[in-house]
Amino acid sequence: MMLRSMALAAVLALAPGLAPAQSPDERDRPPRFELTPYGGYRIGGEFEDPEDGTAFEIHEGHAEGLIFNIHTTAGNTQWELLYAHQSTEVETQPTFAQDALLSIDADYWHFGGTYLFDMPSRGVQPFLALTAGITRFDPAVSGIEAENYFSGSLGGGVQLRSDRRVGVRLEARAFGTLIDSEGGLFCHSGPSSAGCALAVDGDVLFQMELKAGVVFRF
């Protein structure tokens, strides 16, 4: 967690100096890159026991992340890199030896694109975003390995002050993760005890994230 925070701080500190000194003609050109650190709130997500239908819910809470966009030659489209992070807890089986709740980091590492809608006012611009990549669930317990799954996302929102070097991005995004496991998740073994935090069958896990971020264009 500390390494991620340090990396995020370093990127934000370096962002204003990424672009070299520009001539007047170059300053008139529209920015090609966008960097958006954001904060938000993530809800939803549960694993289901195939035996009795018991739901193991991921607790909702604060989320944060970083979005990097590159404008394409098509004009209204961008490539998009997304990192979305949440430190949360998931409910566990009664027989799990550690605790009733398991602390985990739920991270999305995605690549995709956005489509920007033309509007009469360039200061306000709606958009749609579609990405795919990896979801990583990393338990904060030694001896339990992280789980990685394929996932996709669909988001939409609006950019305010989209004609300026600094703007605001407001967005709602839905994530879908393919849980292709059958049996136990987040299992541990040791000399005194062994067990799995969850019992699941292959399914899709859905989460929703509401976010607001500051857009730096260069």
FIKOLZA-1660 file (N, C-alpha, C; in steps of 0.1 Angstrom, whole numbers, plus 5000, padded with zeros to 4 digits):
% residues 218
   i   px   py   pz ch aa at
   1 5008 4988 5000  A  M  N
   1 5000 5000 5000  A  M CA
   1 5009 5012 5000  A  M  C
   2 5019 5012 5008  A  M  N
   2 5028 5024 5009  A  M CA
   2 5035 5026 4995  A  M  C
   3 5040 5015 4989  A  L  N
   3 5046 5017 4976  A  L CA
   3 5037 5023 4965  A  L  C
   4 5024 5018 4966  A  R  N
   4 5014 5024 4956  A  R CA
   4 5012 5039 4959  A  R  C
   5 5011 5043 4971  A  S  N
   5 5010 5057 4975  A  S CA
   5 5022 5065 4970  A  S  C
   6 5034 5060 4972  A  M  N
   6 5046 5067 4968  A  M CA
   6 5046 5068 4953  A  M  C
   7 5043 5058 4946  A  A  N
   7 5043 5058 4931  A  A CA
   7 5033 5069 4926  A  A  C
   8 5021 5069 4932  A  L  N
   8 5010 5079 4928  A  L CA
   8 5015 5093 4931  A  L  C
   9 5021 5095 4943  A  A  N
   9 5026 5108 4946  A  A CA
   9 5037 5113 4936  A  A  C
  10 5046 5103 4932  A  A  N
  10 5057 5107 4923  A  A CA
  10 5051 5111 4909  A  A  C
  11 5041 5103 4905  A  V  N
  11 5035 5106 4892  A  V CA
  11 5029 5120 4892  A  V  C
  12 5022 5123 4903  A  L  N
  12 5015 5136 4904  A  L CA
  12 5025 5148 4905  A  L  C
  13 5036 5145 4911  A  A  N
  13 5047 5155 4913  A  A CA
  13 5054 5158 4900  A  A  C
  14 5055 5148 4891  A  L  N
  14 5062 5149 4879  A  L CA
  14 5054 5154 4868  A  L  C
  15 5040 5152 4869  A  A  N
  15 5031 5155 4858  A  A CA
  15 5033 5169 4852  A  A  C
  16 5034 5180 4860  A  P  N
  16 5035 5193 4854  A  P CA
  16 5048 5195 4846  A  P  C
  17 5058 5187 4849  A  G  N
  17 5071 5188 4841  A  G CA
  17 5073 5179 4830  A  G  C
  18 5063 5171 4827  A  L  N
  18 5064 5161 4816  A  L CA
  18 5066 5167 4802  A  L  C
  19 5059 5179 4800  A  A  N
  19 5059 5185 4787  A  A CA
  19 5071 5195 4787  A  A  C
  20 5079 5195 4776  A  P  N
  20 5090 5204 4775  A  P CA
  20 5085 5218 4772  A  P  C
  21 5094 5228 4772  A  A  N
  21 5091 5242 4768  A  A CA
  21 5085 5242 4754  A  A  C
  22 5074 5249 4752  A  Q  N
  22 5067 5249 4739  A  Q CA
  22 5068 5263 4733  A  Q  C
  23 5068 5263 4720  A  S  N
  23 5066 5276 4712  A  S CA
  23 5052 5280 4712  A  S  C
  24 5049 5293 4708  A  P  N
  24 5035 5298 4708  A  P CA
  24 5026 5289 4699  A  P  C
  25 5031 5284 4688  A  D  N
  25 5023 5275 4679  A  D CA
  25 5020 5262 4686  A  D  C
  26 5030 5257 4693  A  E  N
  26 5027 5244 4700  A  E CA
  26 5017 5246 4712  A  E  C
  27 5018 5257 4718  A  R  N
  27 5008 5260 4729  A  R CA
  27 4994 5261 4725  A  R  C
  28 4992 5264 4712  A  D  N
  28 4978 5265 4706  A  D CA
  28 4972 5251 4703  A  D  C
  29 4981 5241 4702  A  R  N
  29 4976 5228 4699  A  R CA
  29 4969 5222 4711  A  R  C
  30 4958 5214 4708  A  P  N
  30 4951 5208 4719  A  P CA
  30 4959 5197 4726  A  P  C
  31 4958 5196 4739  A  P  N
  31 4966 5186 4747  A  P CA
  31 4963 5172 4741  A  P  C
  32 4974 5164 4742  A  R  N
  32 4972 5150 4737  A  R CA
  32 4970 5140 4749  A  R  C
  33 4976 5143 4760  A  F  N
  33 4975 5134 4772  A  F CA
  33 4967 5140 4783  A  F  C
  34 4961 5131 4791  A  E  N
  34 4953 5134 4802  A  E CA
  34 4957 5125 4814  A  E  C
  35 4959 5131 4825  A  L  N
  35 4962 5123 4838  A  L CA
  35 4952 5127 4848  A  L  C
  36 4945 5117 4853  A  T  N
  36 4934 5120 4863  A  T CA
  36 4935 5111 4875  A  T  C
  37 4940 5117 4886  A  P  N
  37 4939 5110 4899  A  P CA
  37 4925 5112 4905  A  P  C
  38 4919 5102 4911  A  Y  N
  38 4905 5104 4915  A  Y CA
  38 4903 5097 4928  A  Y  C
  39 4892 5101 4935  A  G  N
  39 4887 5095 4946  A  G CA
  39 4872 5091 4944  A  G  C
  40 4867 5081 4951  A  G  N
  40 4854 5076 4948  A  G CA
  40 4848 5067 4959  A  G  C
  41 4837 5061 4955  A  Y  N
  41 4831 5052 4965  A  Y CA
  41 4826 5039 4957  A  Y  C
  42 4830 5027 4962  A  R  N
  42 4827 5015 4955  A  R CA
  42 4817 5007 4963  A  R  C
  43 4807 5001 4955  A  I  N
  43 4797 4993 4962  A  I CA
  43 4795 4980 4954  A  I  C
  44 4789 4971 4961  A  G  N
  44 4786 4958 4954  A  G CA
  44 4797 4948 4955  A  G  C
  45 4794 4936 4950  A  G  N
  45 4804 4925 4950  A  G CA
  45 4801 4915 4960  A  G  C
  46 4799 4902 4956  A  E  N
  46 4797 4892 4965  A  E CA
  46 4800 4878 4958  A  E  C
  47 4806 4869 4966  A  F  N
  47 4809 4856 4962  A  F CA
  47 4797 4847 4968  A  F  C
  48 4793 4837 4960  A  E  N
  48 4782 4828 4964  A  E CA
  48 4786 4814 4966  A  E  C
  49 4782 4808 4978  A  D  N
  49 4785 4795 4981  A  D CA
  49 4776 4786 4972  A  D  C
  50 4782 4776 4964  A  P  N
  50 4774 4768 4955  A  P CA
  50 4765 4758 4963  A  P  C
  51 4769 4755 4975  A  E  N
  51 4762 4745 4983  A  E CA
  51 4748 4750 4988  A  E  C
  52 4748 4761 4995  A  D  N
  52 4736 4766 5001  A  D CA
  52 4732 4781 4997  A  D  C
  53 4740 4787 4988  A  G  N
  53 4736 4800 4983  A  G CA
  53 4741 4811 4992  A  G  C
  54 4748 4808 5002  A  T  N
  54 4753 4819 5011  A  T CA
  54 4761 4829 5004  A  T  C
  55 4759 4842 5006  A  A  N
  55 4766 4853 5000  A  A CA
  55 4777 4858 5009  A  A  C
  56 4789 4859 5004  A  F  N
  56 4800 4864 5011  A  F CA
  56 4803 4878 5005  A  F  C
  57 4798 4889 5011  A  E  N
  57 4798 4902 5006  A  E CA
  57 4811 4909 5008  A  E  C
  58 4815 4917 4997  A  I  N
  58 4826 4926 4998  A  I CA
  58 4821 4939 5004  A  I  C
  59 4827 4944 5014  A  H  N
  59 4821 4957 5020  A  H CA
  59 4824 4969 5011  A  H  C
  60 4814 4977 5010  A  E  N
  60 4815 4989 5003  A  E CA
  60 4824 4999 5010  A  E  C
  61 4829 5009 5002  A  G  N
  61 4837 5019 5009  A  G CA
  61 4845 5028 4999  A  G  C
  62 4854 5035 5005  A  H  N
  62 4862 5045 4997  A  H CA
  62 4871 5038 4987  A  H  C
  63 4872 5044 4975  A  A  N
  63 4881 5038 4964  A  A CA
  63 4889 5050 4959  A  A  C
  64 4900 5047 4952  A  E  N
  64 4909 5057 4946  A  E CA
  64 4916 5051 4934  A  E  C
  65 4921 5059 4926  A  G  N
  65 4928 5054 4914  A  G CA
  65 4934 5064 4905  A  G  C
  66 4939 5060 4894  A  L  N
  66 4945 5069 4884  A  L CA
  66 4941 5064 4870  A  L  C
  67 4938 5074 4862  A  I  N
  67 4934 5072 4848  A  I CA
  67 4943 5080 4839  A  I  C
  68 4949 5073 4829  A  F  N
  68 4957 5080 4819  A  F CA
  68 4951 5078 4805  A  F  C
  69 4949 5089 4798  A  N  N
  69 4943 5089 4785  A  N CA
  69 4952 5095 4774  A  N  C
  70 4952 5089 4762  A  I  N
  70 4959 5094 4751  A  I CA
  70 4950 5097 4739  A  I  C
  71 4949 5109 4735  A  H  N
  71 4940 5112 4723  A  H CA
  71 4945 5105 4711  A  H  C
  72 4936 5100 4703  A  T  N
  72 4940 5093 4690  A  T CA
  72 4938 5103 4678  A  T  C
  73 4942 5099 4667  A  T  N
  73 4941 5107 4655  A  T CA
  73 4926 5108 4651  A  T  C
  74 4918 5100 4656  A  A  N
  74 4903 5100 4652  A  A CA
  74 4896 5112 4659  A  A  C
  75 4903 5119 4668  A  G  N
  75 4897 5131 4674  A  G CA
  75 4888 5129 4686  A  G  C
  76 4878 5121 4684  A  N  N
  76 4868 5119 4694  A  N CA
  76 4870 5107 4703  A  N  C
  77 4882 5100 4701  A  T  N
  77 4885 5088 4709  A  T CA
  77 4898 5090 4716  A  T  C
  78 4899 5082 4727  A  Q  N
  78 4912 5081 4735  A  Q CA
  78 4915 5067 4738  A  Q  C
  79 4928 5064 4739  A  W  N
  79 4932 5052 4746  A  W CA
  79 4931 5055 4761  A  W  C
  80 4928 5044 4769  A  E  N
  80 4927 5046 4783  A  E CA
  80 4934 5035 4791  A  E  C
  81 4942 5039 4801  A  L  N
  81 4948 5030 4811  A  L CA
  81 4942 5034 4824  A  L  C
  82 4937 5024 4832  A  L  N
  82 4930 5026 4844  A  L CA
  82 4936 5017 4855  A  L  C
  83 4939 5023 4867  A  Y  N
  83 4942 5016 4879  A  Y CA
  83 4932 5021 4890  A  Y  C
  84 4924 5011 4895  A  A  N
  84 4914 5014 4905  A  A CA
  84 4916 5005 4917  A  A  C
  85 4917 5012 4929  A  H  N
  85 4921 5005 4942  A  H CA
  85 4910 5007 4953  A  H  C
  86 4908 4996 4960  A  Q  N
  86 4900 4997 4972  A  Q CA
  86 4906 4988 4983  A  Q  C
  87 4908 4993 4995  A  S  N
  87 4911 4985 5007  A  S CA
  87 4898 4982 5014  A  S  C
  88 4895 4969 5015  A  T  N
  88 4881 4966 5021  A  T CA
  88 4882 4953 5028  A  T  C
  89 4870 4947 5031  A  E  N
  89 4869 4934 5038  A  E CA
  89 4859 4926 5032  A  E  C
  90 4860 4913 5032  A  V  N
  90 4850 4904 5027  A  V CA
  90 4846 4894 5038  A  V  C
  91 4834 4891 5039  A  E  N
  91 4829 4881 5049  A  E CA
  91 4834 4867 5045  A  E  C
  92 4836 4859 5056  A  T  N
  92 4842 4846 5054  A  T CA
  92 4833 4835 5059  A  T  C
  93 4837 4822 5057  A  Q  N
  93 4829 4811 5062  A  Q CA
  93 4831 4810 5077  A  Q  C
  94 4821 4805 5084  A  P  N
  94 4822 4804 5099  A  P CA
  94 4834 4795 5103  A  P  C
  95 4838 4786 5094  A  T  N
  95 4849 4776 5098  A  T CA
  95 4862 4782 5095  A  T  C
  96 4863 4794 5089  A  F  N
  96 4876 4800 5086  A  F CA
  96 4883 4803 5099  A  F  C
  97 4896 4799 5100  A  A  N
  97 4903 4799 5113  A  A CA
  97 4907 4813 5116  A  A  C
  98 4909 4822 5106  A  Q  N
  98 4914 4835 5109  A  Q CA
  98 4905 4845 5116  A  Q  C
  99 4893 4848 5109  A  D  N
  99 4884 4858 5115  A  D CA
  99 4871 4857 5107  A  D  C
 100 4861 4864 5111  A  A  N
 100 4848 4865 5104  A  A CA
 100 4849 4874 5092  A  A  C
 101 4859 4883 5092  A  L  N
 101 4861 4892 5081  A  L CA
 101 4876 4891 5077  A  L  C
 102 4878 4891 5063  A  L  N
 102 4892 4891 5058  A  L CA
 102 4895 4904 5051  A  L  C
 103 4905 4911 5055  A  S  N
 103 4909 4923 5048  A  S CA
 103 4916 4920 5035  A  S  C
 104 4911 4927 5025  A  I  N
 104 4917 4925 5011  A  I CA
 104 4919 4938 5004  A  I  C
 105 4928 4938 4995  A  D  N
 105 4929 4949 4985  A  D CA
 105 4923 4944 4972  A  D  C
 106 4913 4952 4967  A  A  N
 106 4906 4948 4954  A  A CA
 106 4910 4958 4944  A  A  C
 107 4919 4954 4934  A  D  N
 107 4924 4963 4924  A  D CA
 107 4920 4959 4910  A  D  C
 108 4918 4969 4902  A  Y  N
 108 4916 4967 4887  A  Y CA
 108 4927 4973 4879  A  Y  C
 109 4933 4965 4870  A  W  N
 109 4943 4970 4861  A  W CA
 109 4937 4968 4847  A  W  C
 110 4933 4979 4840  A  H  N
 110 4926 4978 4828  A  H CA
 110 4932 4987 4817  A  H  C
 111 4929 4983 4804  A  F  N
 111 4932 4990 4792  A  F CA
 111 4920 4991 4783  A  F  C
 112 4918 5002 4777  A  G  N
 112 4907 5003 4767  A  G CA
 112 4906 5016 4761  A  G  C
 113 4894 5022 4760  A  G  N
 113 4893 5035 4753  A  G CA
 113 4881 5042 4757  A  G  C
 114 4880 5055 4753  A  T  N
 114 4868 5063 4756  A  T CA
 114 4864 5070 4743  A  T  C
 115 4851 5073 4743  A  Y  N
 115 4845 5080 4732  A  Y CA
 115 4840 5093 4737  A  Y  C
 116 4844 5105 4731  A  L  N
 116 4840 5118 4736  A  L CA
 116 4829 5124 4727  A  L  C
 117 4818 5128 4732  A  F  N
 117 4806 5133 4724  A  F CA
 117 4808 5148 4721  A  F  C
 118 4805 5152 4709  A  D  N
 118 4806 5166 4705  A  D CA
 118 4795 5173 4712  A  D  C
 119 4798 5185 4717  A  M  N
 119 4788 5193 4724  A  M CA
 119 4790 5208 4719  A  M  C
 120 4779 5216 4719  A  P  N
 120 4780 5230 4715  A  P CA
 120 4791 5237 4724  A  P  C
 121 4791 5234 4737  A  S  N
 121 4801 5240 4746  A  S CA
 121 4812 5230 4748  A  S  C
 122 4824 5234 4745  A  R  N
 122 4836 5226 4747  A  R CA
 122 4839 5225 4762  A  R  C
 123 4833 5233 4770  A  G  N
 123 4836 5233 4784  A  G CA
 123 4830 5221 4791  A  G  C
 124 4820 5215 4785  A  V  N
 124 4813 5203 4791  A  V CA
 124 4813 5193 4780  A  V  C
 125 4818 5181 4783  A  Q  N
 125 4819 5170 4773  A  Q CA
 125 4815 5156 4779  A  Q  C
 126 4804 5151 4776  A  P  N
 126 4801 5137 4780  A  P CA
 126 4810 5127 4773  A  P  C
 127 4811 5115 4780  A  F  N
 127 4820 5104 4774  A  F CA
 127 4815 5091 4779  A  F  C
 128 4819 5081 4771  A  L  N
 128 4817 5067 4775  A  L CA
 128 4831 5060 4775  A  L  C
 129 4833 5051 4784  A  A  N
 129 4846 5044 4785  A  A CA
 129 4843 5029 4786  A  A  C
 130 4852 5021 4779  A  L  N
 130 4851 5006 4779  A  L CA
 130 4865 5001 4780  A  L  C
 131 4867 4992 4790  A  T  N
 131 4880 4987 4793  A  T CA
 131 4880 4972 4797  A  T  C
 132 4891 4966 4796  A  A  N
 132 4892 4952 4800  A  A CA
 132 4906 4949 4806  A  A  C
 133 4907 4939 4815  A  G  N
 133 4920 4937 4821  A  G CA
 133 4919 4927 4832  A  G  C
 134 4926 4929 4843  A  I  N
 134 4927 4920 4854  A  I CA
 134 4922 4926 4867  A  I  C
 135 4914 4918 4874  A  T  N
 135 4911 4921 4888  A  T CA
 135 4920 4913 4897  A  T  C
 136 4925 4919 4907  A  R  N
 136 4934 4913 4917  A  R CA
 136 4929 4914 4931  A  R  C
 137 4926 4903 4938  A  F  N
 137 4921 4903 4952  A  F CA
 137 4933 4898 4960  A  F  C
 138 4938 4907 4968  A  D  N
 138 4951 4904 4976  A  D CA
 138 4948 4905 4991  A  D  C
 139 4947 4893 4998  A  P  N
 139 4944 4893 5012  A  P CA
 139 4956 4898 5020  A  P  C
 140 4952 4905 5031  A  A  N
 140 4962 4911 5040  A  A CA
 140 4966 4901 5051  A  A  C
 141 4968 4888 5047  A  V  N
 141 4971 4878 5057  A  V CA
 141 4983 4870 5051  A  V  C
 142 4994 4868 5058  A  S  N
 142 5005 4860 5053  A  S CA
 142 5001 4846 5051  A  S  C
 143 5006 4840 5041  A  G  N
 143 5003 4826 5038  A  G CA
 143 4991 4824 5029  A  G  C
 144 4984 4834 5025  A  I  N
 144 4972 4834 5016  A  I CA
 144 4976 4841 5003  A  I  C
 145 4976 4834 4992  A  E  N
 145 4980 4840 4980  A  E CA
 145 4969 4849 4973  A  E  C
 146 4973 4859 4966  A  A  N
 146 4963 4867 4958  A  A CA
 146 4956 4859 4947  A  A  C
 147 4945 4864 4943  A  E  N
 147 4937 4857 4933  A  E CA
 147 4935 4868 4921  A  E  C
 148 4938 4863 4909  A  N  N
 148 4937 4872 4897  A  N CA
 148 4926 4867 4887  A  N  C
 149 4918 4876 4882  A  Y  N
 149 4907 4872 4873  A  Y CA
 149 4906 4882 4862  A  Y  C
 150 4901 4877 4850  A  F  N
 150 4898 4886 4839  A  F CA
 150 4885 4894 4843  A  F  C
 151 4885 4907 4838  A  S  N
 151 4874 4916 4841  A  S CA
 151 4872 4926 4830  A  S  C
 152 4861 4932 4830  A  G  N
 152 4858 4943 4821  A  G CA
 152 4850 4954 4828  A  G  C
 153 4850 4966 4822  A  S  N
 153 4842 4977 4828  A  S CA
 153 4836 4986 4817  A  S  C
 154 4825 4992 4821  A  L  N
 154 4818 5002 4813  A  L CA
 154 4815 5014 4821  A  L  C
 155 4819 5025 4817  A  G  N
 155 4817 5037 4824  A  G CA
 155 4812 5049 4816  A  G  C
 156 4806 5059 4822  A  G  N
 156 4801 5070 4815  A  G CA
 156 4801 5082 4825  A  G  C
 157 4802 5094 4819  A  G  N
 157 4802 5106 4828  A  G CA
 157 4804 5118 4819  A  G  C
 158 4810 5128 4826  A  V  N
 158 4811 5141 4819  A  V CA
 158 4824 5148 4824  A  V  C
 159 4831 5155 4815  A  Q  N
 159 4843 5162 4818  A  Q CA
 159 4839 5177 4818  A  Q  C
 160 4842 5184 4829  A  L  N
 160 4839 5198 4830  A  L CA
 160 4852 5206 4828  A  L  C
 161 4851 5217 4821  A  R  N
 161 4863 5225 4817  A  R CA
 161 4872 5217 4808  A  R  C
 162 4865 5210 4799  A  S  N
 162 4873 5201 4790  A  S CA
 162 4881 5208 4779  A  S  C
 163 4880 5221 4779  A  D  N
 163 4888 5229 4770  A  D CA
 163 4900 5236 4777  A  D  C
 164 4902 5232 4789  A  R  N
 164 4913 5238 4797  A  R CA
 164 4924 5228 4801  A  R  C
 165 4935 5233 4805  A  R  N
 165 4946 5224 4809  A  R CA
 165 4943 5216 4822  A  R  C
 166 4934 5222 4830  A  V  N
 166 4930 5215 4843  A  V CA
 166 4915 5215 4843  A  V  C
 167 4909 5203 4845  A  G  N
 167 4895 5202 4845  A  G CA
 167 4890 5192 4856  A  G  C
 168 4878 5188 4855  A  V  N
 168 4872 5179 4864  A  V CA
 168 4865 5167 4857  A  V  C
 169 4866 5155 4862  A  R  N
 169 4860 5143 4856  A  R CA
 169 4851 5137 4866  A  R  C
 170 4838 5136 4862  A  L  N
 170 4828 5130 4870  A  L CA
 170 4823 5117 4863  A  L  C
 171 4822 5106 4870  A  E  N
 171 4820 5093 4863  A  E CA
 171 4813 5083 4872  A  E  C
 172 4805 5074 4866  A  A  N
 172 4800 5062 4872  A  A CA
 172 4805 5050 4864  A  A  C
 173 4810 5040 4870  A  R  N
 173 4816 5028 4862  A  R CA
 173 4812 5015 4869  A  R  C
 174 4808 5006 4860  A  A  N
 174 4804 4992 4865  A  A CA
 174 4816 4983 4861  A  A  C
 175 4820 4974 4870  A  F  N
 175 4830 4964 4868  A  F CA
 175 4823 4950 4868  A  F  C
 176 4828 4941 4859  A  G  N
 176 4823 4927 4860  A  G CA
 176 4835 4918 4860  A  G  C
 177 4837 4909 4870  A  T  N
 177 4848 4901 4871  A  T CA
 177 4844 4886 4869  A  T  C
 178 4851 4879 4861  A  L  N
 178 4847 4865 4859  A  L CA
 178 4854 4856 4869  A  L  C
 179 4847 4851 4878  A  I  N
 179 4852 4842 4889  A  I CA
 179 4852 4828 4884  A  I  C
 180 4863 4823 4879  A  D  N
 180 4863 4810 4872  A  D CA
 180 4868 4799 4882  A  D  C
 181 4867 4801 4895  A  S  N
 181 4871 4791 4905  A  S CA
 181 4860 4782 4909  A  S  C
 182 4863 4770 4912  A  E  N
 182 4854 4761 4918  A  E CA
 182 4860 4755 4931  A  E  C
 183 4853 4757 4942  A  G  N
 183 4859 4752 4955  A  G CA
 183 4861 4764 4964  A  G  C
 184 4874 4764 4969  A  G  N
 184 4877 4774 4979  A  G CA
 184 4885 4786 4974  A  G  C
 185 4884 4798 4980  A  L  N
 185 4892 4809 4977  A  L CA
 185 4899 4814 4990  A  L  C
 186 4911 4820 4988  A  F  N
 186 4918 4825 4999  A  F CA
 186 4921 4814 5010  A  F  C
 187 4927 4804 5005  A  C  N
 187 4930 4792 5014  A  C CA
 187 4943 4793 5021  A  C  C
 188 4945 4788 5033  A  H  N
 188 4957 4788 5040  A  H CA
 188 4959 4774 5046  A  H  C
 189 4971 4771 5049  A  S  N
 189 4974 4758 5056  A  S CA
 189 4986 4760 5066  A  S  C
 190 4985 4754 5077  A  G  N
 190 4996 4755 5087  A  G CA
 190 4996 4743 5096  A  G  C
 191 5006 4743 5105  A  P  N
 191 5007 4731 5114  A  P CA
 191 4995 4730 5124  A  P  C
 192 4988 4742 5127  A  S  N
 192 4978 4741 5137  A  S CA
 192 4964 4742 5130  A  S  C
 193 4963 4748 5118  A  S  N
 193 4949 4749 5112  A  S CA
 193 4951 4751 5097  A  S  C
 194 4940 4748 5090  A  A  N
 194 4939 4750 5076  A  A CA
 194 4925 4753 5072  A  A  C
 195 4923 4760 5061  A  G  N
 195 4909 4763 5057  A  G CA
 195 4909 4773 5046  A  G  C
 196 4897 4776 5041  A  C  N
 196 4895 4786 5030  A  C CA
 196 4885 4796 5035  A  C  C
 197 4887 4808 5031  A  A  N
 197 4878 4819 5036  A  A CA
 197 4865 4818 5029  A  A  C
 198 4864 4814 5017  A  L  N
 198 4852 4814 5009  A  L CA
 198 4850 4800 5002  A  L  C
 199 4838 4796 4999  A  A  N
 199 4835 4785 4990  A  A CA
 199 4827 4790 4979  A  A  C
 200 4832 4789 4966  A  V  N
 200 4825 4795 4955  A  V CA
 200 4825 4786 4943  A  V  C
 201 4816 4789 4934  A  D  N
 201 4816 4782 4921  A  D CA
 201 4817 4793 4910  A  D  C
 202 4821 4790 4898  A  G  N
 202 4823 4800 4888  A  G CA
 202 4811 4809 4886  A  G  C
 203 4814 4822 4885  A  D  N
 203 4803 4832 4885  A  D CA
 203 4809 4845 4881  A  D  C
 204 4800 4856 4880  A  V  N
 204 4805 4869 4877  A  V CA
 204 4802 4878 4889  A  V  C
 205 4812 4885 4893  A  L  N
 205 4811 4895 4904  A  L CA
 205 4810 4909 4899  A  L  C
 206 4800 4916 4903  A  F  N
 206 4797 4930 4898  A  F CA
 206 4800 4940 4909  A  F  C
 207 4806 4951 4905  A  Q  N
 207 4808 4962 4914  A  Q CA
 207 4806 4975 4907  A  Q  C
 208 4802 4986 4914  A  M  N
 208 4799 4999 4909  A  M CA
 208 4808 5009 4916  A  M  C
 209 4814 5018 4908  A  E  N
 209 4822 5028 4914  A  E CA
 209 4818 5042 4909  A  E  C
 210 4815 5051 4919  A  L  N
 210 4812 5065 4916  A  L CA
 210 4825 5073 4920  A  L  C
 211 4829 5082 4910  A  K  N
 211 4842 5088 4912  A  K CA
 211 4842 5103 4907  A  K  C
 212 4851 5110 4913  A  A  N
 212 4854 5124 4908  A  A CA
 212 4869 5126 4909  A  A  C
 213 4874 5132 4898  A  G  N
 213 4889 5134 4897  A  G CA
 213 4892 5147 4891  A  G  C
 214 4905 5151 4893  A  V  N
 214 4910 5163 4886  A  V CA
 214 4918 5159 4874  A  V  C
 215 4915 5165 4863  A  V  N
 215 4922 5162 4850  A  V CA
 215 4933 5171 4847  A  V  C
 216 4945 5166 4845  A  F  N
 216 4956 5174 4841  A  F CA
 216 4959 5171 4826  A  F  C
 217 4959 5181 4817  A  R  N
 217 4961 5179 4803  A  R CA
 217 4974 5185 4799  A  R  C
 218 4982 5177 4791  A  F  N
 218 4995 5182 4786  A  F CA
 218 4998 5176 4772  A  F  C
% end
